Amino acid sequence: MNRERLTPLSQKIRVVLCNKHTLFRDGIKALFRHTGIEIVGEAATAQQTLMLVEGLRPEVVLLDATMPNASCSDMTRRIKALAPQVEVVILSLDDDEQLIANCRRAGAAGYIRRDDQPLQVQRAIRAACRRVHAA
């Protein structure tokens, strides 16, 4: 197991977390406590996700690949159309190459697996945030 510590940034990264499972969302929030990554909104559905993105304008959306009522590539396109400066990181159980390619074409900044180490998830969010600030 990687023992590298999750370290805070000087400025918090604002993230909207989109996953239909409350327990999973709670775990992610606990994981990022004191890391400089702030979960500013949580969504269980596609509609909630879009409302939060529009209202909160986070730097990053951490989007579950299996959100109800919408594909992750469609959701990525809709998020980018609504808020082009917001980066999307897809969170999935699978290494489905077609899913990854579709999400990348739709504008996703990154893709991580749900079984990745916590530090890998943090790095993916930070990398997406660097894209926001580089633009």
C-alpha positions in Angstrom: 0.0 0.0 0.0 1.2 3.5 -0.9 2.0 5.4 2.3 2.3 8.8 0.6 0.2 11.3 2.5 -2.7 13.2 1.2 -1.5 16.8 1.4 -3.6 20.0 1.4 -3.2 22.7 -1.2 -3.2 26.4 -0.2 -6.5 26.8 -2.0 -9.4 24.3 -1.7 -10.5 22.5 -4.9 -14.3 22.6 -5.1 -15.8 19.3 -6.2 -19.4 18.2 -6.9 -19.7 14.5 -6.1 -22.1 12.5 -8.2 -23.0 9.0 -7.1 -26.3 7.3 -6.4 -25.0 5.6 -3.2 -25.1 7.7 -0.1 -22.6 5.4 1.7 -20.1 5.8 -1.1 -20.5 9.6 -1.1 -20.0 9.7 2.7 -16.8 7.6 2.3 -15.4 10.0 -0.4 -16.2 13.0 1.8 -14.4 11.4 4.8 -11.5 10.5 2.5 -10.9 14.1 1.4 -11.3 15.7 4.8 -8.2 17.8 5.4 -6.8 17.3 1.9 -7.6 20.6 0.3 -10.4 19.0 -1.7 -13.8 20.2 -0.6 -17.0 18.4 -1.6 -19.3 21.4 -2.1 -22.3 19.4 -3.4 -23.6 15.9 -3.7 -25.9 14.5 -6.3 -27.6 11.1 -6.7 -29.2 11.8 -10.1 -28.3 13.4 -13.4 -30.8 16.2 -12.8 -29.4 17.0 -9.4 -25.9 17.0 -10.9 -26.7 19.6 -13.5 -28.5 21.8 -10.9 -25.5 21.7 -8.6 -23.0 22.4 -11.4 -25.1 25.4 -12.5 -25.5 26.8 -9.0 -22.2 26.0 -7.5 -19.7 26.2 -10.4 -17.2 23.8 -8.9 -13.7 23.3 -10.5 -14.3 19.5 -10.8 -17.2 17.1 -11.0 -16.4 13.6 -9.8 -19.0 11.6 -11.8 -20.0 8.0 -11.4 -20.1 6.1 -14.7 -23.4 4.5 -13.7 -25.6 7.6 -12.8 -29.3 6.8 -13.2 -31.0 8.1 -16.4 -27.9 9.2 -18.3 -24.7 7.8 -19.7 -21.5 9.3 -18.3 -20.5 10.5 -21.8 -23.9 12.3 -22.2 -23.5 13.8 -18.7 -20.0 15.0 -19.5 -21.3 16.7 -22.6 -24.2 18.3 -20.7 -21.9 19.5 -17.9 -19.4 20.9 -20.4 -22.2 22.7 -22.3 -23.5 24.2 -19.1 -20.2 25.1 -17.6 -17.2 24.7 -20.0 -14.7 25.6 -17.3 -15.8 22.7 -15.1 -13.6 19.6 -15.5 -15.2 16.1 -15.2 -13.5 13.1 -13.8 -15.3 9.8 -14.4 -15.4 7.2 -11.6 -16.0 3.6 -12.7 -15.8 -0.1 -11.7 -14.6 -1.1 -15.1 -11.7 -0.5 -17.5 -14.2 -0.4 -20.4 -12.1 1.1 -23.2 -15.1 2.2 -25.2 -16.6 4.0 -22.2 -13.3 5.7 -21.5 -13.0 6.8 -25.2 -16.6 8.1 -25.3 -16.1 10.1 -22.1 -12.8 11.5 -23.3 -14.4 12.6 -26.6 -17.2 14.2 -24.6 -14.7 16.3 -22.7 -13.8 14.3 -19.5 -10.5 15.3 -18.0 -9.8 12.0 -16.4 -11.0 8.5 -15.5 -10.4 6.5 -12.3 -11.5 3.2 -11.0 -13.5 2.9 -7.8 -10.9 0.5 -6.5 -8.0 2.9 -7.0 -6.0 4.0 -4.0 -7.2 7.2 -2.3 -4.1 9.0 -3.4 -4.8 8.2 -7.1 -8.2 9.7 -6.7 -6.8 12.8 -5.2 -4.2 13.1 -7.9 -6.9 12.8 -10.6 -8.9 15.6 -9.1 -5.8 17.8 -8.7 -4.8 17.2 -12.3 -8.2 18.1 -13.5 -8.1 21.3 -11.4 -4.7 22.2 -12.9 -6.5 22.1 -16.3 -9.1 24.6 -15.0 -6.4 27.0 -13.8 -4.3 26.6 -17.0 -7.2 27.7 -19.2 
